[in-house]
Amino acid sequence: MGQRPLAVTGVAWLLIVVGALMLLRHSPELLHLQWDTLLIEFTELVGLTAGIFMLRRQNWARWLAMGWVGLHVILAAFPPFHGLVLHVLIFAGIAWILLRSDAAEYFRGTGRATS
């Protein structure tokens, strides 16, 4: 299977865009060199990395992506539960897409993706 499933492409680009936009949004805070800002920027880099390497057919990247979104679910679970339901729904949708048989076959494939 040489073609990347369209849903996998969509999830990968979503992670790339969200990661890049959040990196830009928090970048002015880097001037203060606070630990929490560095941690936030690192997590956004993780999402960006997962998206890029999913496009390159790296199986570990889909697991990183699910872990990244799962981390957001955990963070949203702490009081005041801001966006918990939305994060759970996003996680479920992404997990469903990345664990489908066509996605598993794509990530099991050898060589580079053609699309």
Secondary structure by P-SEA (a helix, b strand, c coil): cccccaaaaaaaaaaaaaaaaaaaaaccccccccaaaaaaaaaaaaaaaaaaaaaaccaaaaaaaaaaaaaaaaaaacccccaaaaaaaaaaaaaaaaacaaaaaaaaccccccc
